[in-house]
Amino acid sequence: QQQLGALLYLRQDGTAAFDGDLAGTTEFVLHAFLRADYSSFGWAIESFTGSWQGRSGTMLMLEEATGGADGSVRIEATVVGGQQDGVGHGDSRGL
């Protein structure tokens, strides 16, 4: 973490696991800024490896996040690349 004027900058590297229709694991790097009122904003780059509806592959996502002072969170994810069953794609035609 680093203090940048009125903002506190946080970086978090992590992983997550999913089970169900979308099954697999992700690795992500989150960059977030916390305001004095505890609201926040940031972005993440996330790489998913797994399967969906019987298809295996990968997805690369760019995510924008905002957090309210009340603890609410909104994340918008855009698939920016992927690969399905050994066929690479430079757009959102991954899984």
C-alpha positions in Angstrom: 0.0 0.0 0.0 1.1 3.6 -0.7 -0.4 6.9 0.3 -1.0 9.1 -2.8 -2.4 12.5 -1.5 -5.9 11.8 -0.3 -5.9 8.3 -1.8 -4.5 5.0 -0.5 -3.2 2.8 -3.3 -3.4 -1.0 -2.8 -2.1 -3.8 -5.1 -3.4 -7.4 -4.6 -2.2 -10.4 -6.5 -4.4 -13.5 -6.0 -6.1 -16.6 -7.2 -9.7 -17.8 -7.1 -11.4 -21.1 -7.8 -14.8 -21.6 -9.4 -17.0 -24.8 -9.3 -20.2 -25.3 -11.3 -21.2 -24.4 -14.8 -18.0 -22.2 -15.0 -15.3 -24.3 -13.4 -11.6 -23.5 -13.1 -9.1 -21.1 -11.6 -8.1 -17.5 -12.1 -5.1 -15.5 -11.4 -5.5 -11.7 -11.0 -3.7 -8.5 -10.2 -5.9 -5.8 -8.7 -5.0 -2.1 -8.5 -7.3 -0.2 -6.1 -7.6 3.3 -4.7 -9.3 3.9 -1.4 -10.8 7.4 -0.6 -11.1 8.9 2.8 -14.9 8.1 2.9 -14.0 4.4 2.3 -15.3 4.4 -1.3 -13.0 3.0 -3.8 -12.2 2.4 -7.5 -9.7 0.4 -9.5 -9.0 -2.2 -12.1 -7.8 -5.8 -12.5 -6.4 -8.0 -15.1 -7.6 -11.6 -14.6 -6.7 -14.8 -16.5 -9.2 -17.7 -16.2 -8.3 -21.3 -17.1 -11.1 -23.9 -17.0 -14.3 -25.0 -18.7 -17.8 -23.7 -19.5 -20.6 -25.8 -21.0 -18.2 -28.6 -21.8 -15.6 -26.4 -23.6 -12.2 -25.9 -22.1 -9.9 -23.0 -22.6 -8.8 -19.7 -21.2 -10.1 -16.1 -21.0 -8.2 -12.9 -20.3 -10.4 -10.2 -18.8 -10.0 -6.6 -17.9 -12.2 -5.5 -15.0 -13.2 -2.1 -13.7 -14.4 -1.9 -10.1 -16.1 0.7 -7.9 -16.9 0.4 -4.3 -19.4 2.5 -2.3 -18.7 3.9 1.2 -21.5 1.5 2.3 -19.5 -1.6 1.3 -21.3 -2.1 -2.1 -19.1 -3.3 -5.0 -19.7 -3.2 -8.7 -17.4 -5.0 -11.2 -17.6 -4.8 -14.9 -15.5 -7.4 -16.8 -14.6 -7.3 -20.5 -13.2 -10.4 -22.1 -10.2 -9.2 -24.2 -8.8 -12.5 -25.4 -8.9 -16.2 -25.0 -8.2 -19.6 -26.4 -10.6 -22.5 -26.8 -9.6 -26.2 -27.3 -6.2 -25.2 -28.7 -7.4 -22.5 -31.1 -6.1 -19.1 -30.1 -8.2 -15.9 -30.5 -7.2 -12.3 -30.1 -10.7 -11.2 -29.2 -13.5 -12.4 -27.0 -14.1 -15.7 -28.7 -12.5 -17.7 -26.0 -14.7 -19.8 -23.8 
